[in-house]
């Protein structure tokens, strides 16, 4: 019997954790656990990870299908040079992990003692990808560029007393470890972004009506509306509602 996706994900979490216990341990690795787990999960085999392609290192490169996968938690704009190098020859999927449910565990780095554990109060939203995508908006109409949002339940380990020096500033080292995968949301082509506009809005909406219907901030709704506009999925003819620009779906 073939292994289910859930079972495989859980197995990879265990394998990554075991490898880190045998090395330097959680919190001291250059590669964070979320990145390591997803890279192993989406790679067809270990030979497909960390592959040199056109002067850059791809997280995953499957030469059999001419496909590259990049795991990116933030700062999509930093990928511009990679995308210029990859997209002419490969289908590129950017995997965006998003911890929707997260426990925060504080650990004494000297003794390993758990000091406290609590649920993170931060509310995450799948719409956060729009702020990241805006940084690479010039690439979004390329038919070879795709996205996958992966929502997770995770645990963040914060190591008190274990610090890195950055000039005059210090910070506590931490690592976010996946517990389970909740959902995968595929954005295969730019037109798929329309699915993020709630149906009850119809064909016209403002930043405020979008924010209210989607349950997000006006700040984030501004990125959604802006991205839909620059990709040609909505038009604007100067019409305003309550002094806000009206966006019209094409």
Wavefront OBJ file of the C-alpha trace (Angstrom):
o trace
v 0.000 0.000 0.000
v 1.376 3.414 -0.945
v 2.101 5.900 1.812
v -0.507 8.633 2.267
v 0.459 12.272 1.950
v -0.264 12.844 5.651
v 1.837 9.870 6.725
v 4.706 10.917 4.481
v 4.668 14.468 5.843
v 4.726 13.186 9.424
v 7.556 10.787 8.603
v 9.651 13.577 7.088
v 9.071 15.763 10.164
v 10.434 12.934 12.319
v 13.407 12.363 10.015
v 14.373 16.036 9.990
v 14.049 16.245 13.785
v 16.186 13.122 14.227
v 18.862 14.449 11.871
v 19.024 17.688 13.828
v 19.323 15.906 17.142
v 22.280 14.086 15.692
v 23.888 17.282 14.481
v 23.861 20.706 16.118
v 20.249 20.626 17.286
v 17.164 22.708 16.709
v 17.787 26.428 16.715
v 21.409 26.333 15.608
v 20.929 25.139 12.041
v 21.439 27.526 9.143
v 18.453 25.933 7.400
v 15.250 26.242 9.389
v 13.038 23.224 10.009
v 10.063 24.413 7.945
v 12.336 24.839 4.939
v 14.023 21.473 5.479
v 10.751 19.566 5.892
v 9.043 21.082 2.856
v 12.122 20.657 0.710
v 12.237 16.944 1.527
v 8.465 16.621 1.085
v 8.296 18.144 -2.389
v 11.551 16.746 -3.795
v 11.174 13.615 -5.944
v 14.448 12.321 -4.421
v 17.458 13.592 -2.464
v 19.490 14.133 -5.644
v 16.986 16.789 -6.717
v 17.716 19.127 -3.773
v 20.226 21.981 -3.696
v 20.952 21.840 -7.434
v 23.084 24.404 -9.274
v 21.048 25.964 -12.096
v 22.291 28.840 -14.276
v 24.529 30.242 -11.555
v 22.060 29.837 -8.660
v 21.151 27.063 -6.226
v 17.596 25.776 -6.623
v 15.953 24.238 -3.539
v 14.534 21.495 -5.763
v 15.216 20.846 -9.438
v 13.535 17.913 -11.133
v 15.276 17.633 -14.496
v 12.882 14.897 -15.627
v 9.950 17.313 -15.586
v 11.956 20.520 -16.068
v 10.531 21.818 -12.803
v 12.022 23.917 -10.017
v 10.527 24.376 -6.557
v 11.632 27.176 -4.229
v 10.585 27.267 -0.557
v 10.206 30.918 0.432
v 8.795 32.078 3.772
v 9.133 35.800 3.025
v 10.931 38.447 0.957
v 9.872 37.202 -2.459
v 11.558 40.295 -3.928
v 14.938 38.742 -3.099
v 14.210 36.030 -5.701
v 14.187 38.347 -8.713
v 17.590 37.284 -10.033
v 16.770 33.606 -9.535
v 13.505 33.996 -11.410
v 15.278 35.706 -14.311
v 17.694 32.781 -14.446
v 15.135 29.984 -14.005
v 11.942 31.004 -15.811
v 13.186 30.933 -19.414
v 13.975 27.214 -19.081
v 11.924 25.837 -16.159
v 8.489 25.784 -14.624
v 9.003 27.406 -11.206
v 6.732 26.882 -8.195
v 7.219 29.073 -5.138
v 6.025 27.252 -2.019
v 4.864 29.674 0.682
v 4.573 28.047 4.143
v 2.157 29.746 6.518
v 1.826 28.646 10.176
v -1.877 29.220 10.856
v -1.807 27.516 14.262
v 1.348 27.954 16.297
v 2.495 27.117 19.800
v 5.429 29.079 21.229
v 7.776 27.202 23.543
v 10.493 29.059 25.446
v 13.521 26.960 26.348
v 16.531 27.627 28.564
v 19.411 27.091 26.126
v 21.827 26.001 28.889
v 19.670 23.343 30.538
v 17.104 22.519 27.852
v 14.338 23.167 30.387
v 10.980 24.303 29.005
v 10.300 27.688 30.593
v 6.831 28.313 29.159
v 4.458 27.226 26.399
v 1.548 29.181 24.942
v -0.496 29.543 21.786
v 0.579 32.402 19.557
v -2.025 35.195 19.519
v -1.066 36.236 16.000
v -3.764 35.629 13.409
v -2.338 34.642 10.015
v -4.103 34.864 6.670
v -3.570 33.241 3.298
v -3.935 36.767 1.872
v -0.463 37.575 3.238
v 0.997 36.071 0.080
v -0.229 39.121 -1.853
v 2.157 41.436 -0.013
v 5.009 39.060 -0.884
v 3.910 38.603 -4.493
v 3.765 42.359 -5.011
v 7.566 42.400 -4.769
v 7.791 40.186 -7.874
v 4.758 41.575 -9.685
v 6.680 41.974 -12.956
v 6.978 38.162 -13.187
v 3.409 37.184 -12.339
v 2.096 37.009 -15.881
v 4.801 34.529 -16.853
v 2.950 31.242 -17.542
v 5.868 29.260 -16.107
v 5.530 30.784 -12.613
v 3.268 29.101 -10.065
v 2.624 29.337 -6.318
v 1.570 26.946 -3.588
v 0.415 28.156 -0.174
v 1.003 25.496 2.476
v -0.830 26.165 5.740
v 0.626 24.472 8.776
v 0.201 23.725 12.425
v 3.614 24.361 13.935
v 5.607 24.903 17.101
v 8.106 27.714 17.527
v 11.010 27.010 19.861
v 12.673 30.083 21.333
v 16.005 29.564 23.036
v 16.460 32.052 25.868
v 20.062 33.037 26.502
v 21.262 31.734 23.139
v 21.962 34.902 21.159
v 23.616 36.095 17.982
v 25.403 39.432 17.890
v 24.329 41.960 15.252
v 26.303 45.107 15.985
v 24.754 46.395 19.205
v 21.655 44.247 18.930
v 21.041 40.702 20.069
v 18.178 38.341 19.377
v 16.962 35.050 20.747
v 17.528 32.167 18.342
v 14.390 30.333 17.310
v 13.111 27.680 14.947
v 9.607 26.873 13.716
v 8.965 23.147 13.460
v 5.963 21.847 11.469
v 3.535 19.603 13.348
v 1.122 18.851 10.506
v 0.025 20.164 7.130
v -3.437 21.716 7.087
v -4.025 22.656 3.457
v -2.349 23.207 0.086
v -3.660 26.053 -2.080
v -2.388 26.109 -5.655
v -2.095 29.262 -7.742
v -1.197 27.785 -11.089
v -1.732 30.884 -13.227
v -2.226 34.542 -12.510
v -5.973 34.364 -13.197
v -6.321 32.000 -10.237
v -5.843 35.056 -7.995
v -9.484 35.934 -8.621
v -10.472 33.117 -6.256
v -9.319 35.354 -3.390
v -12.094 37.861 -4.140
v -15.096 36.734 -2.030
v -18.063 35.831 -4.234
v -20.447 38.049 -2.283
v -18.626 41.152 -3.566
v -19.763 40.515 -7.113
v -17.723 42.141 -9.864
v -16.947 45.427 -8.101
v -15.226 46.169 -4.821
v -13.187 48.745 -2.944
v -10.347 48.170 -0.542
v -12.743 48.505 2.419
v -15.414 46.153 1.078
v -12.734 43.577 0.229
v -11.203 43.877 3.694
v -14.582 43.378 5.349
v -15.622 40.406 3.201
v -12.245 38.639 3.458
v -11.711 39.383 7.151
v -8.376 41.110 6.588
v -6.945 44.558 7.269
v -7.372 47.438 4.835
v -3.573 47.475 4.567
v -3.522 43.893 3.272
v -6.610 44.450 1.119
v -4.694 47.275 -0.549
v -2.039 44.798 -1.667
v -4.689 42.396 -2.961
v -6.454 45.087 -4.983
v -3.161 46.554 -6.175
v -1.842 43.210 -7.373
v -5.071 42.376 -9.177
v -4.804 45.747 -10.901
v -1.174 45.516 -12.025
v -1.774 42.004 -13.385
v -4.763 43.208 -15.408
v -7.364 41.178 -13.511
v -9.285 44.280 -12.454
v -9.758 47.651 -14.116
v -10.252 51.126 -12.668
v -12.082 53.903 -14.490
v -11.930 56.545 -11.788
v -15.202 55.553 -10.128
v -15.137 55.985 -6.350
v -17.313 54.746 -3.515
v -16.979 56.542 -0.171
v -13.855 58.196 -1.627
v -12.216 54.822 -2.395
v -11.290 53.519 -5.835
v -13.693 50.942 -7.244
v -12.033 47.862 -8.732
v -13.917 46.036 -11.478
v -13.196 42.402 -12.269
v -12.407 41.753 -15.914
l 1 2 3 4 5 6 7 8 9 10 11 12 13 14 15 16 17 18 19 20 21 22 23 24 25 26 27 28 29 30 31 32 33 34 35 36 37 38 39 40 41 42 43 44 45 46 47 48 49 50 51 52 53 54 55 56 57 58 59 60 61 62 63 64 65 66 67 68 69 70 71 72 73 74 75 76 77 78 79 80 81 82 83 84 85 86 87 88 89 90 91 92 93 94 95 96 97 98 99 100 101 102 103 104 105 106 107 108 109 110 111 112 113 114 115 116 117 118 119 120 121 122 123 124 125 126 127 128 129 130 131 132 133 134 135 136 137 138 139 140 141 142 143 144 145 146 147 148 149 150 151 152 153 154 155 156 157 158 159 160 161 162 163 164 165 166 167 168 169 170 171 172 173 174 175 176 177 178 179 180 181 182 183 184 185 186 187 188 189 190 191 192 193 194 195 196 197 198 199 200 201 202 203 204 205 206 207 208 209 210 211 212 213 214 215 216 217 218 219 220 221 222 223 224 225 226 227 228 229 230 231 232 233 234 235 236 237 238 239 240 241 242 243 244 245 246 247 248 249 250
